[in-house]
Amino acid sequence: MTPEKILQYCLETLPDAVLVESWGERGVFCNPGRARKRGVCRPRLKPSGP
């Protein structure tokens, strides 16, 4: 399974999921009901280096 498929699956199935990109990493944050300031990070994927 590719990182893109993992992120897509999470975005489609987790409630209130949003994709956040920062510092070369992509992560899916969930914040049902906006209970937390930023939410809870579900997978965070970082590209491998050389």
Helices and strands as residue ranges (DSSP letters): H 3-13, E 17-22, E 25-30, G 32-34, E 40-45
